[in-house]
């Protein structure tokens, strides 16, 4: 009997072991790769584009918000290229691709609509530089696009120019889509803008000379502005003096921005889990696990922390994080109410077709070809 029991026990053990080896646990699925979006806005900044430039300044944060609405949240980079014509203050002005949308906003504020006078502009040079001088990712899984925005056709009489047809061919090889946005209705521009879009797998749209951007004021803007300042008080800038100064400057610019832009910035920060784009805030860095307070030298800390003991420094950062979380909760509630209010007002006003809406709509359609999907349309 004992022998039979031992044999049975041995059989059960062997069977269990065999089952364990025969059916190993399924490996964990790898985390989904974060999608990437790279956008370069090529903007005519001659005098006739005043309305469009003002609209772009007002809506750059709103556009960025729409672009990070995909799930999972994409990594977004934006570049700016301003162009005028030979004989103006500049022909082109380039700000390369950056994840730091605070810096993008600051750079956009430097754009002023001046110059021009004759009809053709340096479109060829602008498009060539957008394709060849911007640091585009070589990864073909990244959605890369240019928005050429202007109201006048290119000079075709500059012998040393790269013609737009060649730039379109180069863009196609680099998997860069070129979309064209015609501002106004100058008839000489239309066929060329359509041709560029066709050659570079993009879309052509026409908008009003004013840019067609609609900014809706809400009853929540004033309170959101006050909370924006409260969030700013929780920022702990760290690094060298230049880095700390840059962080403070970004927040100062945000607090001076029009209420709608400031609110859109807060929404973007919430979506990306940051208070200052581009880094430099110790509270964000500690929360994300990028750095520990004790790893910083005295000189890298803000003045108010330099005389503190190590324990006091740790406690100070935690205190700022707690204060921030409380303010951000209020911000989230107000932003939700603001969004609902704006959506209701937009329904009353009917369809929109301004610069921001066209950009958002085009990107949503084209990004889907790279597997980037959005839950809803704007």
N, C-alpha and C positions, 0 to 999 in steps of 0.2 A: 504493500500500500504506500509506504514511504517512498519507494523507488518510483512508483507511478506518479506521485505528487511532485517529486523533484523534476521528473521528465516534463510534466505539464507546465511547471513553472519555467523551466528552461525554454520550452516551446513558445510560451507567451512572451518571455523577454526577447527571444530572437525575432519573433514576429514584429514586436513593437520597434525593435531596432531597425529591422528591414524597412518597416513603413516609414520610419523617420528618414532613412537614407533615400527611400524611393520618392518621397514627396517633400523636398526641401521647401521652406517658406518662399513665397513669391517675392522677388526683389522689389524694393520700393521704386515707384515710378520717378524718373528724374523730374526735377522742377521744370516747369515750362520756361523756356527762354524768354527774357523780357523783350518784347517787340521794340523796334526803334523807328523813329520818324525824324527825318532831317529836311528842313524847309529853308529855302533862301528866298527872301522877298527882294526883288529887283525893282526899285521904285524910281520913277521919273520924279525929280525934285525941282523942276523948273516952275516958274511962277504960276502957270495954269493949274498946277496940281495942289494948290493950297487946301482945298476941301478934303481931298483924299488923304493927304499927309496928316491933317488934323484928325480925321476919322481913324487912321491907323494908330495914332498915338492913343486915342481913346479906347481902342478895342484890342490892342495886342494881348492884354491879359485875358480877355474874354475868348479870343481865338485859341490861346494856349490852353485855357480850361477845356475847351471843346476837344482839343487834340489829345489830352490825357484822360479823356472819359472812357477810353477803351479798357477792357479787362483781359489780361492784366494791364496795369497802368504802363503805357509805353515810356521809354526814355526819349525825351524830346530835345532836339537841338534846333536852334534858329540862327540863321545868318541874315545880315542886311547888306544890300548893295545899293547905294544911291547913285544916280547918274544924271548928268546934265548934257553939256555939249562943249566942244572946243571953244575956248574964248571965255567961258564962264569961270567962276572961282575954282571949280574942279570939274573934271570929266567924270571920274568915278570915286567913290569913297566906300571902302569895304570893311565890314565887321564880320569876322569869320564865325563859323558854326560854334554855338555855345549852349551848354545846358543851363547856364546862369541867366535865367530870364529877367532877373533884376537888372543885369548888365545890358541885356538886349533892350529893355525898356529905356534905360538911361541913354543908350546910344541912339535910339529912335528919337528921343527928345532933341537931339542935336540937328536933326533934319529940318531944314527950312525950305519952303517953296519960293525960290528966287531964280533969276536968270532966265535963259531962253530968249525968246524974241522971234527967231525964225522958226519955221515949222519943224523940219527934221531935227532929231536929237541923236546922241551917240549911243543908240540902241545896240549896234553891232558890238562895240567895245564892251558895253555892260554885259551883254549876254555871253560873250567869249570869256570874260573874267569870272562870271558866275559859274560857268562850267569848268574852267581850268584852274582858278585860283582859290576856290573854296575847298576846304579839306574834307571832301566827301568820303564816306566810308566805302572801302572796296567790296564790302559784303553785299551780295545781291539779294539777301533776305531783308535788307534795310530798305524802307520806303524813302526814296529821295526825290524831292520835287523842287522846282523853281516856279515862282509866280512872277512873271514879267508884267508890270503894272504901269501903264502910261497912256498918253493920248495922241502921241505923234509918231510917225513912221521913222525908220532909221535913215541916217545919211548913207547913201550908196555911192557917194562921190569921193570918199576918203580912200585913197589907193592902198594905204597900209593897214586898213581894217580887216578883221576876219569876218567874212559875211555870215549872216545869221544861219544860212543853210548849212555851212560847215560846222557851226557851233551845235546845231541840232543833231548832226551826224555824230559828233563827239559825245554829246549827251546820251544818245541812244546806246553807244558802246559802253558808257559808264552806268547804264541803267538809271538815268536821271530823267524824270518826266518834266517837261516844260509846259506849264499852263500860261495862258495869256489873258489878261484882264484889260479890256479897252475902256478907258475912262472918257466919257463923252462920245460924240458920234462923228468925229472927223473921218470922212469917207476914205481918205487915202490910207488910213491906218488899218481899217478893217480887213482887207484881203491879206495883208502881211501878217497881222496878228493871228488870223485863222490859219495861214500857211505854217507859221512857227508851231502852233499847237498841233497841227496835223503831222508835221515832220517828226515831232518829239513825243508822240503818243499822249499828248495832253488834251486839255479842254480849253475852249475859247468862250469867254463870257463878256458881255458889255454892261457897264453900269453908268449911272449918272455922273456928270462932271463933278458934282459935289462929293462923290464917293458913296452916297446913299446910306451912310452909317446912321443908325438910330440909337440914341442913348436915352434910356428911360430912367427918370428919377423915381425913387421909391421912398415911402415913409420911414424906411429903416436905415437910410444912408447915413444920417447924422450920428445915430447911435453906433453903427458899425465903424464909423470914423473914430469915435472916441475909444472904442475897444481896440482898434488898430494901434492907437497910441499906447494903450495899456499893454498890449503884446510887446510893443517896442521896449517898454521898461523892463521886460524880463530877459532881454537879449544880453548875453555875456560874451562880448567880443574878445577873441584871443588871437595870438600870433604876433608877428612883428608889428611895428607901428603903422606901416602901410596897410597891412591886412586888417588891423583893428579899425583903422580909419575908413576903409572901404565898407566894412559892415555897417558902421554908424551912418555913412553917407547913403547907403541903400535904404535904410529905414527912414532917414530924414526925407528922402525923395518920395517914398511911399506915403508919408504923412502929409506931404504937400500936394500929392496927386489929386485930381478930381475924385469925388466920392465914388463914382461908379468904377473907375480904374482901381482905386484902393480896395474896394470890395471884391473885385475880380481877382486881385492879387492874393487876398486872404483865402479865397476859394481855391486858387491854384496851389498855394502853400499847404492847405489842408489835404489836397489830393496827393501831393508829393511828399508829405510828412516833414516839411521844412518850414522854418520861420524866415530864414534868409537864404535866398537862392545863391548857389556858389560856395556855400560853406562859410565858416568863420564864427559861428555861434556855438559856444561851449555847451549849452544846454542840449541843443540838437545833437552835437557830436557825441556827448556822453550817453544820451538816450539811445543812439544808434550803435553804440559800442565801438565807435571809431577811435576814441581816446579816453584816457582816465585823467581826472583832475590832477592827480599826483605826478603825472608824467610831464607836466608843463613847468617851465622855469618861471621864476618871479617876473622876469621881463615879458614873458608871453601872456601874462594875465592882465586883466584890466586894472587900472589904478586902485579901484576900491577893494580889490582882493589881495593886493601885493603885501600888505602888512598883516594879513590873516595867517593863523597857524594852519597846517595841513588839514586838521579836522574842521576848522572853521570854513575853509575853502570848500570842502566836500559838502558841508551843511548848507552853505550859501547857494551852491549850484542846485542842490535838491530843493531848496526853498523857492528859487526862481522857477524851477520846473513845476512845482505844485501851483504856484500863482498862475503860471501860463496855462496849465490844464484847466483851471477854473475859468479863465477868460476865454479860452478856446471853446469851451462848452457853450458859453453865451454866444460867441461868434457863430458857431455852427447852427444854433437855433435861429439866429437872425438871418443868416445866409439862406437857410431853407425858406423862410418867409419871403425874403427878397426875391428868390428864384421863382416862387409861386406867383408873386405879384407881377413880375416881369412877364412870365408866360401868359398870364391872364390879359395883360395889356397888349401883348403882341397879337393875341387872338382877336381882340377888339379891332386892332389896327389893320389886320389882314396880312397877306403874304409880304415877306421882306425880300429884297434882292440887292442889298448893299454889299460893299466890299467884304465885310466880315462874314456874312452869310454865304456868299459865293465861295469864299476860301474854305470854310468849314464843310460845305456840301461836297465840293470837289475832292477834298482830302478823304472824306469818309468813303466815297465810292472807290477811289484809287487805292487807298490803303487796304481795302478788302482783298485786293489781288495779292497782297503780301501776307494774308492771313490775319490782318489786324481788323477786328470787328468792334463796332460800337453798338451799345444796347438800344439806342434810339436815335432818331434824326432830330436836328435842332428845330 
